[in-house]
Amino acid sequence: MLRKTIILEIILAIVLGAVAYGFYVDYAKAFKENQAAADRLAEVRLEEAQTEKEYRELDEELSSLRESVDLKILEIWKRRVAQLQKELE
């Protein structure tokens, strides 16, 4: 009877060890996938920050160009008004 109990305990220990090892393998795989996802998320956030910075720079450049165009249009109108004033005189 004792011999059967010892054999049963050994079999049970082997089965529980195999189940525990299966859980460990699944956990390790999930942990690696989670780490890879976290790394990719960090890369995406870095790219997002860089894209946002480029967007702000382009927006500033666009605003500068708009001001430049507005100033040139204003200069053209001033010259045209001056020409019209000379023609009226």
C-alpha positions as CSV (number, residue, x, y, z in Angstrom):
1,M,0.0,0.0,0.0
2,L,2.8,2.4,0.9
3,R,4.5,1.5,-2.4
4,K,1.3,2.4,-4.4
5,T,1.0,5.7,-2.5
6,I,4.6,6.6,-3.3
7,I,4.2,5.8,-7.0
8,L,0.9,7.7,-7.0
9,E,2.7,10.7,-5.4
10,I,5.5,10.5,-8.0
11,I,3.0,10.4,-10.8
12,L,1.1,13.3,-9.3
13,A,4.3,15.3,-8.9
14,I,5.3,14.7,-12.5
15,V,1.8,15.7,-13.8
16,L,1.7,18.8,-11.6
17,G,5.3,19.6,-12.7
18,A,4.3,19.3,-16.3
19,V,1.2,21.5,-15.8
20,A,3.3,24.1,-13.9
21,Y,5.9,24.0,-16.6
22,G,3.1,24.6,-19.2
23,F,1.9,27.6,-17.2
24,Y,5.4,28.9,-16.9
25,V,6.0,28.6,-20.7
26,D,2.7,30.4,-21.4
27,Y,3.6,33.1,-18.9
28,A,7.1,33.5,-20.3
29,K,5.7,33.8,-23.8
30,A,3.1,36.3,-22.8
31,F,5.7,38.3,-20.9
32,K,8.0,38.5,-24.0
33,E,5.1,39.5,-26.2
34,N,4.1,42.2,-23.6
35,Q,7.7,43.5,-23.5
36,A,7.8,43.6,-27.3
37,A,4.5,45.4,-27.4
38,A,5.8,47.9,-24.8
39,D,8.9,48.5,-26.8
40,R,6.8,49.1,-30.0
41,L,4.5,51.4,-28.0
42,A,7.6,53.4,-26.9
43,E,8.7,53.6,-30.6
44,V,5.3,54.7,-31.7
45,R,5.1,57.4,-29.0
46,L,8.6,58.6,-30.0
47,E,7.4,58.8,-33.7
48,E,4.3,60.6,-32.6
49,A,6.3,63.2,-30.7
50,Q,8.6,63.7,-33.7
51,T,5.6,64.0,-36.1
52,E,4.0,66.5,-33.7
53,K,7.2,68.5,-33.6
54,E,7.4,68.5,-37.4
55,Y,3.8,69.5,-37.6
56,R,4.4,72.5,-35.4
57,E,7.4,73.5,-37.4
58,L,5.5,73.3,-40.6
59,D,2.6,75.2,-39.1
60,E,5.0,78.0,-38.0
61,E,6.6,78.0,-41.5
62,L,3.1,78.2,-43.1
63,S,2.2,81.1,-40.9
64,S,5.4,82.8,-41.8
65,L,4.7,82.3,-45.5
66,R,1.2,83.7,-45.1
67,E,2.6,86.8,-43.4
68,S,5.1,87.2,-46.2
69,V,2.4,86.8,-48.9
70,D,0.1,89.3,-47.0
71,L,3.0,91.8,-46.9
72,K,3.7,91.4,-50.6
73,I,0.1,91.9,-51.5
74,L,0.0,95.0,-49.2
75,E,3.1,96.4,-51.0
76,I,1.5,95.7,-54.4
77,W,-1.7,97.5,-53.3
78,K,0.3,100.4,-51.9
79,R,2.1,100.8,-55.2
80,R,-1.1,100.5,-57.2
81,V,-2.8,103.1,-55.0
82,A,0.2,105.4,-55.4
83,Q,0.0,105.0,-59.2
84,L,-3.7,105.7,-59.2
85,Q,-3.2,108.8,-57.1
86,K,-0.5,110.0,-59.5
87,E,-2.9,109.4,-62.4
88,L,-5.7,111.3,-60.7
89,E,-3.4,114.2,-60.1
